[in-house]
Amino acid sequence: MVQVMSNCRFGPGAAYLHEWTLYPRERVRILHRNETGTWVYVDPNSYMDYCWVNASLLEITGDIFILDVYESSLPFSTLYPPPQGVHAEREGDQVVVSWRPVWMTEDDYRGYLIEAWVCQGGELVFSPTRWDQNLAFIPDEAGCAEPSHGRLYTVEKHGYTRWVAIPWPDPAAAAPSD
């Protein structure tokens, strides 16, 4: 059951576009979860589609970790192009990502989305972030068995462009600090 008015989103995180509003005491059926169980994919009684909501905003009975981890697809838009000229360089424990800005009307503009899988404490962690400018700073430590990676989308009010891979720099490429 929904505890407080909540944004139901297109993806598992506050960086994703709002899809639907859930209201207190509304019932939802939980279908899936993200890897950490912090966001759940739900079927709201008041809506014809499924969406993601922060699990802490729901009264949940039972163990959500018995549910499958799920990755939903984002609504696709061809109204604007994907970002171009994507560049990334490492500065110690962060990656600086830049790209050429995409022109959008003020009404359509919703910025950019980076979905990154970054190293934190020796574990590869999914970290979606929204950016209003064409420059992003993503924390990423050395020490993971798998390489970090990420992808970038242009976001407009109706959806997301095709994603563009970020040329993620290896932690060994970090410039030595004094």
N, C-alpha and C positions, 0 to 999 in steps of 0.2 A: 504494500500500500504506500502511496506517495505521502510523505510527511509534510513537505513544504512545496510551494510553487516551484517548479523545476523546468529547466530547459531540456528538452529531449533533442538530441543532436544527430547529425549524419555520421559521426564517428565517435570513438571513445576518448573524448577529451574536450575541454573548454575551447580549444583552438578550432573546432569544427563548427560549421554553420548550424544555427538553430533550425530545427525542423518542425517542432510542435511544443506546446506548453502543457505541462502536466500540473494538475491542481491537487491540493491536499485532500486526502481521503479517496482519491481516485485509485482504482485497482488496475494493476498491470500484471501481465504474465511474463515472467523472466524466462527468456529462451536460451541465452548464451552469456558469456562474460569475456572480458579482456584477460590477458595473461595474469595480471596481478589481482583481478577481482575487484578493482576499484570502480570500474564501469560495467554496466550490464546492458545487454541488448533486449529490449522489451517489446511486447505487444500490448499497447494501451487499449483499454476498452473504448476510449473516446476518439480513436483515430484509426484510419484505414490502413496504415503502414506500420512498419517497425522502426524503432529509433534507439539511440543510446542515452542512458541517464547515469549520473553519478550514483553509485550504489549507496553512498552515505546519506542520500536524500530519500531513501526508501526504508520502510519497515519490512525486513526480509526474514521470513521463517525458513529454516533449513540451511543447508550448506551450499553456497553458490559454487564452491569448488568442485562439485560433482558435475557441473555443467561444462559443456565443451567450450574451449576457447574459439572465438569467432572473429573473422575479419570481413566486414561488410564492404560492399563496393560503394563508391561515392557517386552522387549524381553528376553526370557528365555534361559539360557545356562547351559549345563551339563558338559562342558569341565573341570570345576574345582568344588570342593565341596563348600558348604556354610561354613561360619565361625563356629568354634566350641569353646567350653570353654568360652562362653560369660558371662561376669560378669559386674555388675554395682554397684557403691556405690555413695552415696550422700556426697558432700562437700559443705555445705551451699546452695547457690542458683545455684549450678551446679551439674550435674551428670557425673561421670567419668566412661566411658565404656571401657572395655578391652576384648580382645579375642586372641586366638592363630592365628598367621599369616597363611595365605594360600599361599603355593608356587605357583607361576605362572611364565611362561616364561617372559622375559623382553618385548618381543613384544606384548604379550597378556595383560600384567598387566595394570589395570586401578584403582587399589585401592579398596576401600570399600565405600558403600553408607549406611548412616543411615537416615531413614525416621522417624522423631520424631514428636510427638504431645506434645508440651510443654506449660507450663503455663507462660504467659507474661502479666503483668498488669491485672490479674484476668481473662484472656481469654485463652482458649486452642488454640494454633497456630501451624500450620503445618510448620516444619522446616527440609527440606532435606539438608544434608551436605555430602561432599565427604572427605574421609580421606586416606592419603598415609601410615599411620602407623597403628598399631593395638591398638591404644589408642586414645580415643576421649573425649573431654570436651564439654558437652552440657548444655547451660544455661537453668535453669528450676526453676521458683519461686514457692512458696507456694501460695495458695489462689484461686485455681480453683475448681469449683463444680465437674468437671470430672477429673479422674486421668490422669496424663501424661503417655505416653507409647511410645515405639519405636520398630523398626525392623532394622535388619542389613543384608546386602547383600555382597557377594564377587562380584566384577565387573571385567569383562575382555572385550576386545575390541568388542566382538560380543554380549554381553548382561550380564544378571544378574542371579545369582544363586537363588535357593529357599531362601526366607527370613527366618531369625531366630529371634524369639522374644527376646527382651532385657528385662531381669528381672528388671524392673524399680523400684527403691526405692521410697517409700512414703516420701513426704517432712517432715513428723513428725519424720522420721528416721535420720534426719540430726544431726550430732554431734554438741553439743552446742559450740559456739565460745566464746572466752574470750574477 
